[in-house]
Amino acid sequence: MKQFLVICAFSLLTLPHALRAQMAPDSAIEAVISNQFDAFLDEDVDKAWTYASPTIQGMFRTPENFGNMVENGYPMVWAPTSTEFLELREEAGGLWQRVQVGDMSGTVHLLDYKMVEIDGSWRIDAVVYLESVGVGV
């Protein structure tokens, strides 16, 4: 009985650490995406480039090419007026962070960010445009 109580007490003591470990990817992933939004707002393409995975960097080859693609193809990412992090989910072995992003016209967009962990740091591996969900008044 004494061993059972010791095991229960140990389990309760380690539970908060286990919960923090599970939540850590959420905040780290949100920070990477937020930092990239901030870099684009500052028009610091070189810094925004550092949050992209090697796969993305290989596709675009230079920060300038990458910045041009984002500015022209994802204007809501280039100059977001609002961001809200929604669910983080695992799909097909990858982690996907859904983000609601407002643009300069007041339209709200849903984007999915595929995240990969490289050498202990999260990087953006893909952004998928899902839909516009509304227009502001």
C-alpha positions in Angstrom: 0.0 0.0 0.0 2.9 2.3 0.9 4.5 1.7 -2.5 1.1 2.5 -4.2 0.9 5.9 -2.4 4.5 6.7 -3.4 3.8 5.9 -7.0 0.6 8.0 -7.0 2.4 10.9 -5.3 5.2 10.7 -7.9 2.7 10.6 -10.7 1.0 13.7 -9.4 4.3 15.6 -9.1 5.4 14.8 -12.6 2.0 15.5 -14.2 2.5 19.3 -14.5 5.9 18.7 -16.2 4.3 16.3 -18.6 1.5 18.8 -19.4 4.1 21.6 -19.9 6.0 19.3 -22.3 2.9 18.7 -24.3 2.1 22.4 -24.5 5.6 23.6 -25.3 5.4 22.9 -29.1 2.2 25.1 -29.3 3.9 28.2 -27.9 7.2 27.6 -29.7 5.3 27.1 -33.0 3.2 30.2 -32.4 6.4 32.2 -31.6 8.0 31.2 -34.9 4.9 32.2 -37.0 4.5 35.4 -35.1 8.1 36.3 -35.5 7.9 35.8 -39.2 4.8 38.0 -39.4 6.7 40.7 -37.5 9.7 40.4 -39.8 7.4 40.8 -42.9 5.7 43.8 -41.2 9.2 45.3 -40.7 10.0 44.4 -44.4 13.0 42.4 -43.0 12.9 39.6 -45.6 16.3 38.3 -44.4 14.9 37.7 -40.9 11.6 36.2 -42.2 13.7 33.8 -44.3 15.3 32.4 -41.2 11.9 31.0 -40.1 11.5 29.0 -43.3 12.5 25.4 -43.5 15.5 24.3 -45.7 12.9 22.8 -48.1 11.3 26.3 -48.6 14.7 28.0 -48.7 15.8 25.5 -51.4 12.7 26.2 -53.5 13.2 30.0 -53.5 17.0 30.1 -53.2 17.2 33.7 -51.9 15.4 35.8 -49.3 14.5 38.2 -52.1 12.7 35.6 -54.2 11.0 34.3 -51.0 9.9 37.9 -50.1 8.5 38.5 -53.6 6.5 35.3 -53.5 5.0 36.2 -50.1 4.3 39.8 -51.0 2.6 38.9 -54.2 1.0 35.5 -53.3 0.2 35.9 -49.7 -0.4 39.6 -49.1 -2.3 38.8 -45.8 1.0 37.3 -44.5 3.1 40.2 -45.8 1.0 42.8 -44.0 -1.4 41.2 -41.5 -3.7 43.5 -39.5 -4.7 40.7 -37.1 -3.7 37.2 -36.3 -5.3 34.5 -34.2 -3.9 31.1 -33.5 -6.5 28.3 -33.8 -5.9 24.6 -33.4 -2.6 22.8 -33.7 -3.1 19.3 -35.0 -1.1 16.3 -36.2 -2.0 15.2 -39.7 -0.2 12.6 -41.8 2.7 12.6 -39.4 3.2 16.4 -39.5 2.2 19.3 -37.2 -0.2 21.9 -38.7 -1.0 25.2 -37.1 -4.2 26.9 -38.2 -4.0 30.7 -38.2 -6.7 33.2 -38.8 -5.2 36.3 -40.5 -6.9 39.7 -41.2 -5.7 41.8 -44.2 -5.7 45.5 -45.0 -9.2 45.3 -46.7 -10.7 43.7 -43.6 -11.0 40.2 -45.1 -10.2 37.4 -42.7 -8.3 34.4 -44.1 -7.6 30.9 -42.8 -4.1 29.5 -43.3 -2.5 26.2 -42.3 1.1 26.3 -41.5 3.0 23.0 -41.7 5.8 23.0 -39.1 8.9 20.9 -38.9 11.4 20.6 -36.1 15.0 21.0 -37.2 17.9 20.7 -34.7 15.5 21.6 -31.9 13.9 24.6 -33.6 10.6 24.9 -35.3 10.5 26.1 -38.9 7.7 26.8 -41.4 7.6 24.1 -44.1 4.5 25.1 -46.0 1.6 27.5 -45.9 -1.7 26.4 -47.3 -4.4 29.0 -48.0 -7.8 27.5 -46.9 -10.4 30.3 -47.4 -11.6 33.8 -46.8 -14.0 33.7 -43.9 -15.4 37.2 -44.0 -15.2 40.9 -44.7 -15.0 43.6 -42.1 -17.4 46.5 -42.2 
